[in-house]
Amino acid sequence: MFILELTYTAPVSAVDEQLEAHVAWLDELYEAGVFIASGRKNPRDGGVIIAVADDRARIEEITAKDPFTVAGVCEYRITEFIATKTAPELAPYREQLPA
């Protein structure tokens, strides 16, 4: 599982210009089962996405296609973790520690 932290590198007005395309990109990845939660940070200087994928390379490929990234209005910090405990609704995403 991955935590994707977006930090805006441009004024919010420039981010807002890309927002419709960014939301469409999010919708596609929710539909594909890659994203399970997302939202703006407070204060609004970026956002957070919780994602699932087989490996970090796939996540890097995905974030490179974000319209925010393409437009140069944000940077991503990617944190991978092993979700060994979850709420019951997220049980399908639980993982086992490597042996």
Secondary structure, DSSP 8 states (H G I E B T S, - for coil): -EEEEEEE-S-HHHHHHHHHHHHHHHHHHHHTT-EEEEEE-SSSSEEEEEE--S-HHHHHHHHHTSHHHHTT-EEEEEEE----S--GGGGGG------
